[in-house]
Amino acid sequence: MLADKSKLKLQTNGTRLKALLTGALFACSALIGALTIGEAAAKADAPSAVSTNWQQIVNDFHHLRQTLRRLRGLAGDLLGEFNRTQLQILEYEDYLAKYVDGTEKYSEQLYPYGFQNIGNTDVQQGPPLPPRRKWVDHYMDQLQDIVAFVRTDTKDAISLLPQSVSDQLKDRINTLTSQAGEICESYDELRTFTKADMYDNSQIKAKSRALADDAQLLDQSIRQLLRDLKPYFRNK
């Protein structure tokens, strides 16, 4: 009697387990079917693969060019730190108009003798001021991040480009890679000079300009590459 009850209980549990497994299998099949239908619908609504790829490439290179603009701006800020001078304020009203109110213009009251007198009353640049290390370090830290972004963003953007391109386009792609490397090298050289105990102003100015020039060259190469790629994608 006890054996019969155990057998019946085992059969009941087996039936329940089979029902659960069958239900789970049906639910999984339904889910897979729903995903398949959803993927098909998405593919039907999505633009062509070439068009989507082109859009992604344009977006990635567009954001890379924005990063390069920030790099040039920071290089200019660093250069400005080494070009600071003390103001020689010869006419306070002129100083207010030029640097405070932003309303600098010819005035009969300020310049009663005409334009030839402007040079005698204008705000002039005085003796040079020493660069402030805290600002130099601040700009260099920001440049370090931006240069790293340029390196990774260039690699990511290039990875989206098609493999089967003309030799001319391959040369342009290699140029992009080389120019991104030159930006890193220029930054490393600049970093060496800005970490010294005594600043070599002339070297730091030259390296700052070189870094900005490298970024400008890479930006020009990106624009040319995009021009060359457009007909390629149109013909696919």
C-alpha positions as CSV (number, residue, x, y, z in Angstrom):
1,M,0.0,0.0,0.0
2,L,2.8,2.4,0.9
3,A,4.7,1.4,-2.2
4,D,1.6,2.2,-4.3
5,K,1.2,5.6,-2.7
6,S,4.8,6.4,-3.4
7,K,4.5,5.2,-7.0
8,L,1.4,7.3,-7.5
9,K,3.1,10.4,-5.9
10,L,6.1,9.9,-8.2
11,Q,3.9,9.6,-11.3
12,T,2.0,12.8,-10.2
13,N,5.2,14.7,-9.7
14,G,6.5,13.4,-13.0
15,T,3.4,14.6,-14.8
16,R,3.7,18.0,-13.1
17,L,7.3,18.3,-14.1
18,K,6.6,17.3,-17.6
19,A,3.8,20.0,-17.7
20,L,6.2,22.6,-16.4
21,L,8.9,21.6,-18.8
22,T,6.4,21.6,-21.7
23,G,5.1,25.1,-20.6
24,A,8.6,26.4,-20.3
25,L,9.6,25.0,-23.7
26,F,6.5,26.6,-25.2
27,A,7.2,30.0,-23.5
28,C,10.8,29.9,-24.7
29,S,9.7,29.0,-28.3
30,A,7.2,31.8,-28.2
31,L,9.9,34.2,-26.9
32,I,12.3,33.1,-29.7
33,G,9.6,33.5,-32.2
34,A,8.8,37.0,-30.9
35,L,12.5,38.0,-31.1
36,T,12.7,36.6,-34.6
37,I,9.6,38.5,-35.7
38,G,10.9,41.6,-33.9
39,E,14.3,41.3,-35.6
40,A,12.7,40.9,-39.0
41,A,10.5,43.9,-38.4
42,A,13.5,45.9,-37.3
43,K,15.4,44.9,-40.4
44,A,12.5,45.8,-42.6
45,D,12.2,49.3,-41.0
46,A,16.0,49.9,-40.8
47,P,17.9,51.7,-43.6
48,S,20.3,49.8,-45.7
49,A,23.5,48.5,-44.1
50,V,25.7,50.7,-46.3
51,S,23.6,53.8,-45.4
52,T,23.7,53.0,-41.7
53,N,27.5,52.3,-41.8
54,W,28.1,55.6,-43.6
55,Q,26.1,57.5,-41.0
56,Q,28.1,55.9,-38.2
57,I,31.4,56.7,-39.9
58,V,30.4,60.4,-40.4
59,N,29.2,60.6,-36.7
60,D,32.5,59.1,-35.4
61,F,34.7,61.4,-37.5
62,H,32.5,64.4,-36.7
63,H,33.0,63.8,-32.9
64,L,36.7,63.2,-33.5
65,R,37.0,66.6,-35.2
66,Q,35.2,68.2,-32.2
67,T,37.9,66.6,-30.0
68,L,40.6,68.0,-32.2
69,R,39.1,71.5,-31.8
70,R,39.2,71.1,-28.0
71,L,42.9,70.0,-28.3
72,R,43.8,73.1,-30.4
73,G,42.0,75.3,-27.9
74,L,43.9,73.8,-24.9
75,A,47.2,74.1,-26.8
76,G,46.3,77.8,-27.4
77,D,45.5,78.2,-23.7
78,L,48.8,76.8,-22.7
79,L,50.6,79.0,-25.2
80,G,48.7,82.0,-23.8
81,E,50.0,81.2,-20.3
82,F,53.6,81.7,-21.6
83,N,52.6,84.9,-23.4
84,R,51.1,86.7,-20.5
85,T,52.1,90.3,-20.0
86,Q,51.3,93.0,-17.5
87,L,48.9,95.7,-18.7
88,Q,50.1,99.2,-18.8
89,I,46.9,101.2,-18.3
90,L,47.5,104.7,-19.7
91,E,43.8,105.6,-19.8
92,Y,41.4,104.0,-17.4
93,E,38.3,104.8,-19.3
94,D,39.8,103.1,-22.3
95,Y,40.7,100.1,-20.2
96,L,37.0,99.8,-19.1
97,A,35.8,100.1,-22.6
98,K,38.2,97.5,-24.0
99,Y,38.4,94.8,-21.2
100,V,35.4,95.4,-19.0
101,D,32.4,96.7,-21.0
102,G,33.4,95.5,-24.4
103,T,32.4,98.7,-26.0
104,E,35.7,99.9,-27.4
105,K,35.2,102.4,-30.2
106,Y,36.3,105.8,-31.4
107,S,35.1,108.6,-29.0
108,E,35.5,112.4,-29.4
109,Q,35.7,112.6,-25.6
110,L,38.5,110.0,-25.2
111,Y,40.3,111.0,-28.4
112,P,39.7,114.7,-28.9
113,Y,42.6,114.9,-31.5
114,G,41.3,112.1,-33.7
115,F,42.5,108.6,-34.4
116,Q,46.2,109.6,-34.5
117,N,46.0,110.0,-30.7
118,I,44.7,106.5,-30.0
119,G,48.2,105.1,-29.7
120,N,49.0,107.6,-26.9
121,T,46.0,106.7,-24.7
122,D,45.4,103.0,-25.5
123,V,46.0,100.1,-23.1
124,Q,49.4,98.7,-23.9
125,Q,51.2,95.4,-23.1
126,G,53.7,95.8,-20.4
127,P,56.6,93.5,-19.3
128,P,56.1,89.7,-19.6
129,L,54.7,87.8,-16.6
130,P,56.0,84.4,-15.5
131,P,53.9,81.4,-16.3
132,R,51.9,80.0,-13.4
133,R,52.8,76.3,-12.7
134,K,49.3,75.5,-11.4
135,W,47.8,76.6,-14.7
136,V,50.4,74.9,-16.8
137,D,49.8,71.6,-14.9
138,H,46.0,72.1,-15.3
139,Y,46.3,72.6,-19.1
140,M,48.7,69.6,-19.4
141,D,46.4,67.3,-17.4
142,Q,43.5,68.3,-19.7
143,L,45.6,67.8,-22.8
144,Q,46.6,64.3,-21.5
145,D,42.9,63.3,-21.5
146,I,42.2,64.8,-24.9
147,V,45.2,63.3,-26.5
148,A,44.1,59.8,-25.2
149,F,40.6,60.5,-26.6
150,V,42.1,61.4,-30.0
151,R,44.1,58.2,-30.1
152,T,41.1,55.9,-29.2
153,D,38.6,57.8,-31.2
154,T,40.8,57.7,-34.3
155,K,41.2,53.9,-33.9
156,D,37.5,53.4,-33.4
157,A,36.5,55.5,-36.4
158,I,39.1,53.8,-38.7
159,S,37.8,50.4,-37.6
160,L,34.4,51.2,-39.2
161,L,35.9,51.8,-42.6
162,P,35.4,49.1,-45.2
163,Q,38.3,46.7,-45.8
164,S,38.0,46.6,-49.6
165,V,39.0,50.2,-50.6
166,S,41.3,51.6,-53.2
167,D,45.1,51.9,-52.5
168,Q,44.6,55.7,-52.4
169,L,42.1,55.4,-49.6
170,K,44.3,53.0,-47.8
171,D,47.1,55.5,-47.9
172,R,44.8,58.2,-46.5
173,I,43.8,55.8,-43.6
174,N,47.5,55.1,-42.9
175,T,48.0,58.9,-42.9
176,L,45.3,59.3,-40.2
177,T,47.0,56.7,-38.1
178,S,50.4,58.3,-38.5
179,Q,49.1,61.8,-37.7
180,A,47.3,60.6,-34.6
181,G,50.7,59.1,-33.5
182,E,52.4,62.4,-34.1
183,I,50.0,64.1,-31.8
184,C,50.9,61.7,-29.1
185,E,54.6,62.3,-29.7
186,S,54.2,66.1,-29.6
187,Y,52.3,65.9,-26.4
188,D,55.0,63.6,-24.8
189,E,57.7,66.1,-25.8
190,L,55.7,69.0,-24.4
191,R,55.1,67.1,-21.2
192,T,58.8,66.7,-20.7
193,F,59.5,70.4,-20.9
194,T,56.5,71.4,-18.7
195,K,57.7,68.9,-16.0
196,A,61.1,70.5,-15.7
197,D,62.0,72.5,-12.6
198,M,62.7,75.5,-14.8
199,Y,60.5,76.2,-17.8
200,D,62.2,76.6,-21.2
201,N,59.6,79.1,-22.5
202,S,60.8,79.1,-26.1
203,Q,60.6,75.3,-26.3
204,I,57.2,75.1,-24.6
205,K,55.8,77.7,-27.0
206,A,57.2,75.9,-30.0
207,K,55.8,72.5,-28.8
208,S,52.4,74.0,-28.0
209,R,52.2,75.4,-31.6
210,A,53.4,72.0,-33.0
211,L,50.7,70.2,-31.1
212,A,48.0,72.6,-32.4
213,D,49.5,72.2,-35.9
214,D,49.4,68.4,-35.7
215,A,45.7,68.5,-34.7
216,Q,45.0,70.8,-37.6
217,L,46.7,68.5,-40.0
218,L,44.7,65.5,-38.8
219,D,41.5,67.5,-39.1
220,Q,42.3,68.3,-42.7
221,S,43.1,64.7,-43.4
222,I,39.7,63.6,-42.0
223,R,37.9,66.1,-44.1
224,Q,39.7,64.9,-47.2
225,L,39.0,61.2,-46.3
226,L,35.3,61.9,-45.9
227,R,35.2,63.6,-49.3
228,D,37.0,60.6,-50.9
229,L,34.7,58.1,-49.2
230,K,31.4,59.6,-50.2
231,P,31.5,58.4,-53.9
232,Y,32.6,55.0,-52.7
233,F,29.5,54.5,-50.6
234,R,27.3,55.9,-53.2
235,N,28.5,53.3,-55.7
236,K,27.8,50.3,-53.3
